[in-house]
Amino acid sequence: MRASRPVLLTLLLHGCLAGACSGEPMKADPNRPLAPPAPAGARVIDFEGMAVGAPPEGFTLARTGKGGPGRWEVVAVDGAPSGGKALAQTSTDTTGYRFPLAVVEGFTARDVDLAVRFRPVSGAVDRAAGLVWRYRDANNYYIVRANALEDNVVLYKVEDGKRTDLDVKGAGRTYGVKAEVPKDAWSELRVIARGSLFTVYLNGQELFQVEDGTFREAGRVGLWTKADSVTRFDDLRFAGLDGG
């Protein structure tokens, strides 16, 4: 039986209130401040000392959602930011709710300055790169991702395996921020997390802030992709800010 127009509108409204709908991306403000300098003493993983064709040393590989596992391997890349190697997620599994993860071992922090150079190479379902922090396990963490198919940057929480986008501070219900994410070119994504405030940067410019208190404890950091995204990563940089 077909629902009447008032019933359909009611169902849509209830769905949005329950979080099933998202707002539209807001446009990036060109007058936002530039990113601050990298913190002194930050650790940088550039993959130069790792074997080509092998999984990355010092990372735990995981997956949120369904589908097959990710395929993370060190690859030779001409013109990589740090030299001649990068880390790539090369699986092309098209499962939509599938998020391969590469999580750094031996580092945890609550407050953190986290950045990576990334290159979205291909993907028909998605073409994305993300940073993960306060990672507890494959079903609980924060993640900010840049998408070269949608040209936007969005910050989410993953809680009990459910991914929920979080509102941009001061902007009401939005779906992240509209920003150019070049295809098959190197960019830099960065997030600074202090307490419940997260500040996101793309290519050296602040994009937006998000406030959320779901995960308050220290956790691990790492890299993220989605579905069939083939993405390269280099110069993963992180520094704990818990002491300052």
C-alpha positions as CSV (number, residue, x, y, z in Angstrom):
1,M,0.0,0.0,0.0
2,R,1.4,3.4,-0.9
3,A,1.8,5.9,1.9
4,S,0.1,9.2,1.7
5,R,2.2,12.4,1.3
6,P,1.7,13.5,4.9
7,V,2.8,10.1,6.1
8,L,5.9,10.1,3.9
9,L,6.9,13.5,5.2
10,T,6.4,12.4,8.8
11,L,8.6,9.3,8.2
12,L,11.3,11.4,6.6
13,L,11.2,13.9,9.5
14,H,11.5,11.1,12.0
15,G,14.4,9.5,10.1
16,C,16.3,12.8,10.0
17,L,15.7,13.4,13.7
18,A,17.0,9.9,14.4
19,G,20.2,10.6,12.5
20,A,19.4,8.8,9.3
21,C,19.6,12.0,7.2
22,S,22.5,14.4,7.0
23,G,22.6,18.1,6.0
24,E,24.4,19.4,3.0
25,P,28.1,20.2,3.1
26,M,28.8,23.8,3.9
27,K,31.3,25.8,1.8
28,A,34.8,26.2,3.2
29,D,35.5,29.8,4.4
30,P,38.6,31.1,2.5
31,N,39.3,33.4,5.4
32,R,39.8,30.6,8.0
33,P,43.3,30.7,9.6
34,L,46.3,28.8,8.3
35,A,47.4,25.7,10.1
36,P,49.9,26.2,13.0
37,P,53.5,24.8,12.7
38,A,53.9,21.1,13.4
39,P,54.7,20.4,17.0
40,A,58.3,20.0,18.0
41,G,59.3,16.3,18.6
42,A,56.5,14.9,16.4
43,R,57.1,11.4,15.1
44,V,57.0,10.9,11.3
45,I,56.5,7.6,9.6
46,D,57.7,7.9,6.0
47,F,57.8,4.1,5.0
48,E,61.2,4.6,3.4
49,G,62.8,1.9,5.4
50,M,60.1,-0.7,4.8
51,A,60.1,-3.5,2.2
52,V,58.1,-2.9,-1.0
53,G,55.2,-5.3,-1.3
54,A,55.0,-6.1,2.4
55,P,52.5,-4.9,5.0
56,P,53.6,-1.9,7.0
57,E,55.8,-2.6,10.0
58,G,54.5,-1.3,13.3
59,F,50.8,-1.2,12.3
60,T,47.8,-3.3,13.3
61,L,45.5,-3.9,10.3
62,A,41.7,-4.0,10.9
63,R,38.4,-3.4,9.3
64,T,35.1,-1.8,10.3
65,G,31.9,-3.0,8.7
66,K,31.5,-5.7,6.1
67,G,33.3,-7.1,3.1
68,G,36.8,-8.4,2.8
69,P,39.9,-7.2,4.7
70,G,41.9,-4.3,3.4
71,R,45.1,-4.9,1.6
72,W,47.8,-2.5,3.0
73,E,51.2,-2.7,1.4
74,V,54.3,-0.5,1.0
75,V,54.6,0.5,-2.7
76,A,57.3,2.2,-4.8
77,V,56.1,5.6,-5.9
78,D,58.0,8.1,-8.0
79,G,57.6,11.5,-6.5
80,A,56.4,10.4,-3.1
81,P,56.6,13.3,-0.6
82,S,59.3,11.6,1.5
83,G,61.3,9.9,-1.3
84,G,60.4,6.8,-3.2
85,K,57.9,4.8,-1.1
86,A,54.4,5.2,0.4
87,L,51.8,3.1,2.1
88,A,48.8,2.0,-0.1
89,Q,45.5,0.4,0.5
90,T,45.0,-1.5,-2.8
91,S,41.9,-3.7,-2.3
92,T,39.1,-2.8,-4.6
93,D,36.3,-4.5,-2.7
94,T,33.2,-2.4,-3.5
95,T,31.3,-3.2,-0.3
96,G,29.9,0.2,0.7
97,Y,30.0,-0.1,4.5
98,R,33.6,-1.3,4.6
99,F,36.4,0.7,6.2
100,P,40.0,-0.7,6.1
101,L,42.2,0.5,8.9
102,A,46.0,0.7,9.6
103,V,46.5,1.6,13.2
104,V,49.9,2.6,14.7
105,E,51.3,0.4,17.4
106,G,53.1,1.6,20.5
107,F,51.5,5.1,20.7
108,T,48.4,6.3,22.5
109,A,47.2,9.8,23.4
110,R,44.0,11.6,24.3
111,D,45.0,14.9,22.8
112,V,46.9,14.7,19.6
113,D,48.2,16.6,16.5
114,L,47.8,14.1,13.6
115,A,48.5,14.6,9.9
116,V,49.2,12.7,6.7
117,R,49.9,13.2,3.1
118,F,47.5,11.3,0.9
119,R,46.8,10.6,-2.8
120,P,43.4,9.3,-3.9
121,V,44.3,7.1,-6.8
122,S,41.1,5.4,-7.8
123,G,37.7,4.2,-6.7
124,A,34.2,4.1,-8.1
125,V,32.2,3.7,-4.9
126,D,34.5,6.0,-3.0
127,R,37.9,7.7,-3.3
128,A,38.8,8.7,0.3
129,A,41.5,9.0,2.8
130,G,41.1,9.3,6.6
131,L,42.8,9.9,9.9
132,V,41.7,8.0,13.0
133,W,42.3,8.9,16.7
134,R,41.2,7.8,20.1
135,Y,40.9,4.4,18.6
136,R,39.7,1.7,21.1
137,D,39.0,-1.0,18.6
138,A,37.7,-1.5,15.0
139,N,34.2,-0.4,16.1
140,N,35.0,2.7,18.3
141,Y,37.0,5.7,17.3
142,Y,36.9,9.2,15.7
143,I,37.7,9.6,12.0
144,V,38.0,12.6,9.6
145,R,38.1,11.8,6.0
146,A,38.6,13.7,2.7
147,N,36.7,12.4,-0.4
148,A,37.9,13.2,-3.9
149,L,34.6,12.0,-5.5
150,E,32.4,14.3,-3.3
151,D,34.9,17.1,-2.8
152,N,34.2,17.3,0.9
153,V,35.8,16.7,4.3
154,V,33.6,15.1,7.1
155,L,34.3,14.2,10.7
156,Y,32.6,11.1,12.2
157,K,32.5,9.1,15.3
158,V,32.3,5.3,15.0
159,E,30.5,3.9,18.0
160,D,29.7,0.2,18.4
161,G,30.4,-0.1,14.7
162,K,27.9,2.7,13.6
163,R,29.4,5.6,11.7
164,T,27.7,9.0,12.5
165,D,28.8,12.3,11.0
166,L,29.2,15.1,13.5
167,D,27.9,18.7,13.1
168,V,30.3,21.5,12.2
169,K,30.6,23.8,15.2
170,G,28.5,26.9,14.7
171,A,27.0,25.8,11.5
172,G,23.9,23.7,12.5
173,R,23.2,20.5,10.7
174,T,25.7,20.1,8.0
175,Y,27.5,17.2,6.3
176,G,31.1,18.4,6.8
177,V,32.5,21.1,4.6
178,K,32.7,21.3,0.8
179,A,36.4,21.5,-0.2
180,E,38.4,20.6,-3.3
181,V,40.1,17.2,-2.8
182,P,42.3,16.7,-5.9
183,K,42.1,13.3,-7.6
184,D,45.4,11.4,-8.0
185,A,47.4,14.2,-6.5
186,W,49.1,14.6,-3.1
187,S,47.3,16.6,-0.4
188,E,47.6,16.9,3.4
189,L,44.9,16.2,5.9
190,R,45.4,17.2,9.6
191,V,43.4,17.2,12.8
192,I,44.3,18.7,16.2
193,A,42.3,17.1,19.0
194,R,42.2,18.8,22.4
195,G,39.6,17.6,24.9
196,S,36.2,17.6,23.1
197,L,37.3,20.1,20.4
198,F,38.6,18.9,17.0
199,T,40.1,21.3,14.5
200,V,40.4,20.0,10.9
201,Y,42.8,21.3,8.2
202,L,43.3,20.5,4.5
203,N,46.4,21.6,2.7
204,G,47.5,24.0,5.4
205,Q,44.2,25.8,5.9
206,E,41.7,25.4,8.7
207,L,38.4,24.0,7.4
208,F,36.2,23.6,10.5
209,Q,35.8,22.5,14.1
210,V,33.7,19.9,15.7
211,E,32.8,19.4,19.4
212,D,32.0,15.9,20.8
213,G,32.5,14.1,24.0
214,T,31.8,10.5,23.1
215,F,35.3,9.2,23.5
216,R,37.2,11.0,26.3
217,E,40.0,8.5,27.0
218,A,43.4,8.1,25.3
219,G,43.5,5.8,22.2
220,R,45.6,4.9,19.2
221,V,45.9,6.7,15.9
222,G,45.9,5.5,12.3
223,L,44.8,5.6,8.7
224,W,41.4,4.8,7.1
225,T,39.9,4.2,3.7
226,K,36.4,3.2,2.5
227,A,35.0,0.6,0.0
228,D,37.1,0.4,-3.2
229,S,39.3,3.4,-2.5
230,V,42.8,2.8,-3.7
231,T,44.7,5.5,-1.7
232,R,48.4,6.2,-1.0
233,F,49.7,7.6,2.2
234,D,53.0,9.2,3.2
235,D,54.6,11.2,6.0
236,L,52.1,10.1,8.8
237,R,52.9,12.6,11.6
238,F,51.7,12.5,15.1
239,A,52.5,14.1,18.5
240,G,50.7,13.7,21.8
241,L,49.5,16.9,23.4
242,D,48.4,15.5,26.7
243,G,51.1,17.3,28.6
244,G,50.2,20.7,27.2
